[in-house]
């Protein structure tokens, strides 16, 4: 299970940090990502990171967002700077990997709302 937090209301140009904590006994996280979905739009990938630390970002957030992962704390975070009204959406985290029981997992958080006011 994933528990996301950190959403809220922020003004244009502001910053916010989203965090997602995974519960359970995790042996290895293969990759993690943040997605977002605005009303009337499809869910889109915002940022992703793999176990080697390689990252991938949507063009719309490059240079403004940074994804990071703390394997010791089973946490994936998204630092968002210079926020724009078009960043307004519900943000979802996703992680996949292997538990200590050697069972694969692919988990989604419940989502956290970000609203950027102009």
ZADO-149004 format. One record per atom (N, C-alpha, C): residue in one letter; x, y, z. Coordinates in steps of 0.05 Angstrom, whole numbers, plus 32768, in hexadecimal, padded with zeros to 4 digits. Each point is the difference from the previous one (the first is absolute). Layout:
AXYZ/...
//
This chain:
X80117FE88000/X7FEF80188000/X801280198000/X7FF680147FF3/X800E801A7FFE/X7FEF8016800D/X800D8010800F/X7FF28017800D/X800D80197FF6/X7FF180107FF0/X800A80197FF5/X7FF880178012/X801180148000/X7FFB8019800F/X800E80177FF4/X7FF980188009/X800E80187FF8/X7FF180127FED/X7FE97FF87FF6/X7FF180117FEE/X7FF58018800E/X7FF480127FF1/X7FF48017800C/X7FFC80167FEC/X7FFC8018800A/X7FFB80187FF0/X801980118001/X800A80087FE9/X801880117FFF/X7FFD80147FEA/X800D80178003/X7FFE80157FEB/X80147FFA7FE9/X7FFA800B7FEA/X80127FFE7FE9/X801C80098008/X80147FEF7FF8/X801B80068007/X800A7FF3801A/X7FED7FF5800E/X80067FF4801A/X800C7FE47FFD/X80067FF48017/X800C7FE58000/X7FF07FEE8013/X80027FE67FFB/X7FF37FED8011/X800F7FE57FFD/X7FFF7FF08014/X800D7FE67FFF/X7FEB7FEB8006/X7FFE7FED7FEE/X7FEE7FE98004/X80117FE88009/X7FF47FF08012/X800E7FE88009/X7FED7FE97FFF/X800C7FE97FFD/X7FF07FE77FFF/X80107FEB800F/X7FF37FF58014/X800D7FEB8010/X7FF47FE57FFB/X80117FED7FFB/X7FF67FE57FFB/X80027FEF8019/X7FEB7FF18005/X80007FEF8018/X80057FE37FF7/X80067FF08014/X80067FE47FF9/X801E7FFB7FFF/X80077FE77FFE/X801C7FF87FFF/X800A80007FE4/X800F80147FF9/X800980037FE4/X801E7FF87FFE/X80057FEE7FEE/X801B7FF77FFB/X800E80147FED/X7FF280077FEB/X800B80127FEC/X7FEA800F7FF1/X800480197FFD/X7FEF80107FEF/X800D80037FE4/X7FF37FF67FEC/X800B80017FE5/X7FFE801C7FF4/X7FE8800B8003/X7FFC801B7FF6/X7FE9800D800F/X7FFF801A7FFE/X7FEA800F800D/X7FFA80187FEE/X7FE780098002/X7FF980177FEF/X7FE98010800C/X7FFE80187FF7/X7FE980118006/X7FF180067FE7/X7FE67FFD8002/X7FED80067FEA/X7FED80158009/X7FF3800D7FED/X7FEB80138008/X7FE97FFE7FED/X7FE98008800A/X7FE880007FF0/X7FEF80198006/X7FFC80107FEC/X7FF080188003/X7FE37FF97FF7/X7FED800E8009/X7FE47FFB7FF8/X7FFD80007FE2/X7FF37FEB7FF6/X7FFB7FFD7FE4/X80187FF87FEF/X80167FFA800D/X80187FF87FF2/X80097FE48008/X80117FF47FEF/X800B7FE68007/X801680038014/X80057FEA800F/X801680008012/X801A80007FF0/X801380108009/X801980027FF2/X80187FFC8013/X80157FF67FF5/X80197FFD800F/X800D801B8004/X800780068019/X800D80198006/X801F7FFC8003/X80077FEB800F/X801C7FFA8005/X80037FE48009/X80167FF47FF9/X80067FE48008/X801D7FFD8006/X80067FEC8011/X801B7FFA8008/X80037FE28003/X80177FF67FF8/X80047FE38003/X80157FFA8015/X80067FE78004/X80117FF88017/X801D80097FFC/X800780077FE7/X801B800B7FFB/X8001801E8002/X7FEA800C8006/X7FFF801D8004/X7FFB800F7FE6/X7FFB7FF27FEA/X7FF9800E7FE8/X7FE4800C8002/X7FFE80187FF6/X7FE6800E8002/X7FF580077FE4/X7FE680047FFF/X7FF380087FE8/X7FEA80148007/X7FFE80157FF1/X7FEC80158007/X7FEF80077FE7/X7FE780078006/X7FF0800C7FEB/X800C801A7FF7/X7FFE80077FE7/X800C80197FF6/X7FF68018800F/X7FE77FFE8008/X7FF38017800D/X800B8006801C/X800E7FED800C/X800A8005801B/X801E7FFF8002/X800E7FFB7FEA/X801D7FFF8000/X800B801A800A/X80147FFE8012/X800C8018800B/X7FF1800C8018/X7FE87FF68005/X7FF0800A8016/X7FFB7FEB8015/X7FFD7FE77FF8/X7FFA7FEA8012/X80187FEE8003/X80037FF48018/X80157FED8005/X7FF57FE9800F/X80047FE87FF5/X7FF77FE7800E/X80187FF4800E/X7FFB7FF58018/X80157FF3800F/X7FF47FE8800F/X80117FEE8007/X7FF77FE8800E/X80137FFA8017/X7FF57FF98017/X800F7FF98018/X7FF97FE38005/X80117FED7FF8/X7FFA7FE48003/X7FFF7FF7801D/X8010800D8011/X80017FF9801C/X7FE58006800E/X7FF380157FF6/X7FE68008800C/X7FE97FF97FEE/X80057FF27FEA/X7FEA7FF87FED/X7FF080187FF9/X800D80167FFA/X7FF280197FF9/X8009800A7FE5/X7FED80097FF0/X8006800E7FE8/X7FF4801C8001/X800F80147FF9/X7FF8801C8003/X8001800E7FE5/X7FF080157FFE/X800080117FE9/X8002801D8009/X8017800D7FFC/X8003801C8006/X7FF780107FE8/X7FED80128004/X7FF580107FEB/X8005801D8005/X800E800D7FED/X8006801C8003/X7FF4800F7FE8/X7FFE801A8004/X7FF680127FEB/X7FE57FF57FF5/X7FEE7FFA8012/X7FE77FF47FF8/X7FEF80137FEF/X7FF17FF37FEE/X7FEF800F7FEE/X7FE37FF68003/X7FED80107FF8/X7FE47FF88002/X7FFA7FE57FF1/X800F7FFC7FEA/X7FFC7FE77FF1/X800B7FE8800E/X800D80038016/X80097FE98010/X7FE97FF68012/X7FEB800F8001/X7FE97FF88011/X7FF57FE57FF7/X7FFF7FED8012/X7FF87FE57FFA/X80007FF0801A/X7FF67FE87FFE/X80037FED8015/X80197FEF7FF9/X80127FFE8013/X801A7FF27FFC/X7FFF7FE5800D/X80097FEC7FF1/X80017FE58009/X801C7FF57FFF/X80087FF18014/X801A7FF38000/X7FFD7FE27FFA/X80147FF57FF4/X80007FE47FF9/X801C7FF58005/X80017FE9800C/X801A7FF28004/X7FFC7FE37FF8/X80167FF37FF7/X7FFF7FE47FFA/X801A7FF48007/X7FFF7FE68008/X80197FF38008/X7FFA7FE5800B/X80107FF88014/X7FFE7FE5800B/X7FFF8003801F/X7FEF7FF1800C/X7FFF7FFF801D/X80137FEB800B/X80048000801A/X80137FEC800C/X7FF57FE47FFD/X7FE77FFD7FFA/X7FF47FE67FFB/X80057FF77FE3/X800E80117FF1/X80067FFC7FE4/X7FE780027FEE/X7FEB800D800B/X7FE880057FF1/X8003801C7FF3/X7FFB80017FE6/X8001801A7FF2/X7FE980128009/X8005801A8000/X7FEA80128006/X800080177FEC/X7FE9800C7FFC/X7FFC80177FF0/X7FE98010800D/X80088014800E/X7FEC800E8012/X7FFC801D7FF8/X7FE780088004/X7FF8801C7FFB/X7FF7800D801A/X800880198003/X7FF680108017/X7FE4800A7FFA/X7FF3800C8014/X7FE580097FFD/X7FFE801B7FF3/X8016800D7FFC/X8000801A7FF3/X7FFF80178014/X800C80167FF8/X7FFF80188010/X7FFC80177FED/X7FEF80138008/X7FF880167FEF/X801380188002/X8008800A7FE9/X801080187FFE/X7FF080157FF1/X7FFC8017800B/X7FF380167FF3/X801280188000/X8006800A7FE8/X801180177FFD/X7FEF80187FF7/X7FFF80148011/X7FEF80187FFA/X801080147FF0/X7FF3800E7FEE/X800D80147FEF/X8000801B800D/
//
